[in-house]
Amino acid sequence: MEKCALVLLLPDDATASVYAELKEALAAKGKPIPENDLSIAATAKSHGLPLYCKDTHFDELAGLMTIIQA
């Protein structure tokens, strides 16, 4: 059995700032997404990570961060 590492990413001030930026950008586009999805995206972006997903809500963030449809 393969072992894998788990890294827990906690929200911090940088995450809150990115959350606000993404929420504002989506509001300007008239394309809000659910708050939980926005929190996940902000956490990934604030840590410089791509977001792997199958959720089409994240399509609205494609120009704002790296989204990889899995």
C-alpha positions in Angstrom: 0.0 0.0 0.0 1.3 3.4 -0.9 1.7 6.1 1.7 0.8 9.6 1.0 1.3 12.9 2.8 -1.5 15.1 4.0 -1.0 18.8 4.4 -3.6 20.8 6.2 -4.0 24.3 4.8 -5.6 26.6 7.3 -7.2 30.0 6.3 -5.1 33.0 7.3 -5.0 36.7 6.5 -3.7 36.0 3.0 -6.6 33.6 2.4 -9.1 36.2 3.6 -7.6 38.8 1.2 -7.7 36.5 -1.8 -11.3 35.5 -0.8 -12.3 39.1 -1.0 -10.6 39.7 -4.3 -12.2 36.6 -5.9 -15.6 37.5 -4.5 -15.3 41.0 -5.9 -14.2 39.8 -9.3 -17.0 37.4 -9.6 -19.5 40.0 -8.5 -18.2 42.3 -11.2 -18.8 39.6 -13.7 -22.2 38.9 -12.3 -21.2 35.3 -11.8 -21.1 34.5 -8.0 -20.3 30.9 -6.9 -21.2 29.2 -3.6 -19.4 30.5 -0.5 -17.8 27.1 0.2 -16.4 26.9 -3.3 -15.1 30.4 -3.0 -13.4 29.5 0.3 -11.7 26.4 -1.3 -10.5 28.5 -4.3 -9.2 31.3 -2.0 -7.2 28.8 0.1 -5.7 27.2 -3.0 -4.8 30.5 -4.6 -3.4 32.1 -1.4 -1.0 29.1 -1.1 0.0 29.3 -4.8 -1.6 26.0 -5.6 -3.7 25.0 -8.7 -7.2 23.8 -8.0 -8.1 20.3 -9.3 -11.8 19.9 -9.5 -14.9 18.6 -11.4 -17.2 21.3 -10.2 -18.3 23.7 -12.9 -18.7 26.5 -10.5 -14.9 26.9 -10.6 -15.0 27.6 -14.3 -15.8 31.2 -13.4 -12.4 31.6 -11.8 -10.4 30.3 -14.8 -9.0 33.8 -15.6 -8.2 34.5 -12.0 -6.3 31.4 -10.9 -5.1 28.0 -12.2 -8.1 25.7 -12.5 -7.5 22.1 -13.7 -10.7 20.2 -14.5 -10.1 16.6 -13.3 
